[in-house]
Amino acid sequence: MLKRYSYESVKKMTNSFAHVLGKGGFGTVYKGKLPDASGRDIALKILDGSKGFCNEGSNRAIIYEFMPNGSLDKFISKTMSKKMDWKILYNIAVGVARGLEYLHNSCVSKIVHFDIKPQNILMDEDLCPKISDFGLAKLCKNKESVISLLDARGTIGYIAPEVFSKNFGGASHKSDVYSYGMVVLEMIGAKDMKRVGNSKSDNVSMYFPDWIYEDLERRETMKIFGDNIMEEEEKIVKKMVLVGLWCIQTNPSDRPPMRKVVEMLEGSLEALQVPPKPLSNLPFVTAWESVQDSQETSSFSIPR
């Protein structure tokens, strides 16, 4: 059974909201401890606006399990600054894929998250990833349902084309697949690589999957990760590259469902083919350099 706490109890748990863990589009998150014998660490979000799970008067809050290793974006930043542990990153990618597969297929009401990004993937003490922040999520009758959206929703850089425009199809669980693909490509560092002098294009703001395809064609994929990468690590990274590229296909029907994504990640590299190149001249695609610092989560209107 779910347990409820009074607002005064919440204040005591957080020492009067003394330790801020972070701020999001729906409220501020504080660190605290449960008031029982376990003294378990928690993360408590005080919600802004009128939507909430538990409330007392005008106060609304949600209590979460505390994730000591923070969010995936911070973990990526730390990992990038030292030697990459590709096996850990691979396990995280598989864990997130399994989590999304569960949301899409195993819940009583199927859930489409609509805001998959590194900031919404939290890491426990064992670096097991947990998907969080369901403020933009939608329920659907089954995994094949097209979901009606009044507004585009998500975070710049991770939003699927069909969420922006019906010209690319209807929003569905495949929209999460696209966002997941962008996350995987970011995990391997593709989003942040500068291609000056190392690309056929003189435009350093080119849509980043373009130069991944260039390297795949020249069989130079792993050169962007340095000369010290081991053969087994190279296979892991190439598998993540190929899966990420399959997930960001422009047409939703060309993207694999999350169940297939898990199979691809856990299967052999030899079984994976290079996917078609996604369109790079879409009206909403902007230079990654201009959006990589933007983490705005929103539900906003866009001309259809």
N, C-alpha and C positions, 0 to 999 in steps of 0.2 A: 504493500500500500504506500502511496505517496504521503509524505509527511509535510505538514504545513508549519510555518513559523511566523510569529508576530513580527511587526516592524521593529519593535524594541529588541527582540532576539536577534534580528538581522544586524542591527547596529552593534550589538555586543560581539557577534561573530566576527565582524570586520573591524573591531576596535574603532567604532564610529567612522568607518570608511577611510581608514588611515593609509592603506596600501593600494594604490591604483595600479592594476595590471595593464590596462589599456582602454581605449575608447573606440567605439564603432558607430555605425550609422543608427543603431537603435538604443544606445545607452553606454554607460561606463561600467567597466568590470573591476571588481575589487577582490583582493585575496582575504581569506578568513579561515576560521576553523569551526567544525561542527561542535555544538555545545554538549556533546556526550562523552562517554569514557574513551572513545577512540581518538577524539581530537583531530579527526581527519581534515586535511587541508581541502579547501573548497575555493572555487571562483564564483563570485556572485555578481550578476549583472542587474543593475538598477535601470529599468527600461524607461525611455522617454516616450512621450505620447500616450495614446489611449490603449495600446495593445499590450497584453501581458498574460502570464500564466497564473501567478499568485498575486493577490492584491489586498491592500488594506487601505481603504479610503482612496486617496490619489496616488499612493505608493504601490509600485509594481516591481517585482523582482523574480529572477530565476536563479536557482542554485545549481551549479555544475560541479562535476568532478574536477579537481585541480590538475592541470597538466604541467608537470615540473620542467619539461623541455621546451615549453613555449610553442610558438607557431612555426610552420614549415618555412616561411619566408626568412625568419631569423636563423633557422638551422642551415638553410641554403647559404646565407651570407657568411656564417661562421665556417662552413665547409669550403666555400670558395676561397677563403683566405688562407687555407692550408691544403695539404694533400687530400684530394677527393677520396672518400671511401665509397666506391661505386656499389659495393654489395649492400651497404646500408641504404643508399639512395634507391637502389633497385627494390629492396624489401619494402621501403616506404611507398614506392609507386604501386607495388602489388597490393599492399594493405589498403591504400585509398581506392584502388580499383574494386577490391572485394567489398569495401564499404558502400560504394556506389551501386554495385551489383545487388547488394542486399536491399538498398532503398528502392531500386527499380523493380525488383522481382520478388522479394521475400516478405515485405511488409504487408499487413492486412490491407491497408490503403497504400497503393504505390506512391512514392514521393519523388518529385523532381526538385532538386535543390535550387537551381538557377543562380547560384553564386559560388561555384567551386573556384577557389583560388588559394594560394599558399597561406594567406592570412587566416583562412577558415579551416585549415587543417592543423590540429593540435597534436603534440607529441607527448606520450606518457613517459614514465621513468625508463621503460624498455625501448623507447623510440618507436612504439606502435602508434600509427596515425589514427586520429579520431576526427571525423567530419563534424564541424560545428556550425553555428550561426544559420538557423533555418528561417530567418526573417523574411526571405523572399521565396521560400519553397511553396510548391503547389501540390495538391493531391490529384491523382488521376485514377480513373476506373481500372485501367490496365496499362501495361507498359507500351502498348502501341497507340494509345490515345494521343491525339493532337490537342494541346492545351490552349484554351482561349486566353489571350493576354490583352488587357486594355493598354498597357504601357510596356515598353522595353524595360528589362530589369537585369541587374548584374553589375559587373565591374569592368571598366574599359580595359581592353586587352585580352579578356577571357570570354566575352560574350559571343555566342554563336550567331552567324549571319541571319538565320531565320528569326531570331529574337528581335533583330533590328527591322527586318523587312519580310513580308509575306511572299515576296518574289522568290525567296529561297526555300519556301516550304513552311510548314507549321512547326511551332515550338513543341517539343516533346522531350522524352528522356534522352534523345540524341543531342539535345542542347547541352546537357551535362557532359556528354561524351566529348564534345568539342572543347569545353572548358578544361576537362581533365587532360586532353591532349596538350593544350597550352601549358598547363602546369608541369607536365612531364618534360616538355621541351625546355621550360625554365629551370627545372631541376638539374638538367645536364649542362646548364650554362649557355644554351643556344641563344636565349633572348638577349643576353648582355654582351655577346661577342662583337667586337668591332672588326669589320672585314676590310679595313684600309690596306691596300696593297696585296690583298690575298683573295680578291674576288675579281671575276671578269668585269663586274660592274664598277664604275667609278662612283656610284651613288652609295654612300655608307648608310643611308637611311632605307635601303631596300628592305622589303618585307622579308623577315629573317628566314622563313623556310626556303626561300629561293636559293640562298647560297648553300643550304644544307643539301638541296638537290644537286647543285653544281658539284659539290664534293662527292656525293654518292656516285654521280656519273663518272667522276675521275678516280673513284675509289680512294678518296683521301679523307673520308669522314672523320677519322680519329686524329687528324693532324691538328684540329682546333683544340685538342685536349693535351697537347704536349707530347714529348718524346718518351716520357717515362711510364706511360700506361702499359700495363701488362696485357698479354693476349687474352686472358680470361676476362679482364676488366673491359677490354675493347669489345668483346662480344656482348657484354652486358649493356654497354653504352649504345652500341649499334642497335640492339634490340629495342631499347627505350626510344631511340630516334625513330625507328620504323613504326613502332606502335603509336608514338605521338603524332607522326605524320598521317597515319590512317585515321586517327581520331579527329583531326582538324580538316577533313575533307569538306569542301564547300556545300555539297549536296548532303543533307542529313541521311538519306538512304544509303550513301556510300560509306558512312561511318559504321564501324562494328558496334553491336550492343556491348554493354559492360561485361556480360558473361563471356563473350568472345574475346574481349580485351584481356581478361584474366587468363584465358587459355593461351593467347598469343604471348603474354609475358612469361608464363610458366612453361611454354613449349620450347621447341628448338629454334635457334636463329635461322637455320637453313630452311625452315618452313615458311618464313616471312618473305614476302615480295615487296619491292619498292612501290608505294602507292602512287596514283596520279598526282601531279602537282596541283595544289589548291589554287584558286584564282587569287592573284595578288593585286588586281586593280579594282577591288570592290570599293564602293564609296565610303565605307566606314573604316577602312584600313588606314591607319596613320603610322608614321615612323615609330618604331618601338622606343627610340631614344626619347620621344616626346611624351610617352605615356607610362614609361616604366616606373616613374615615381608617383603616379596617380593610383591611389587605392580606393577611390571613391566608390562606395556601394550605393546604388540608388535605383529607384523605380521612376522612370522619366518618359515623357512623351516624345515620340519621334515620328515625323511624317512618313506615312506608308506609301 
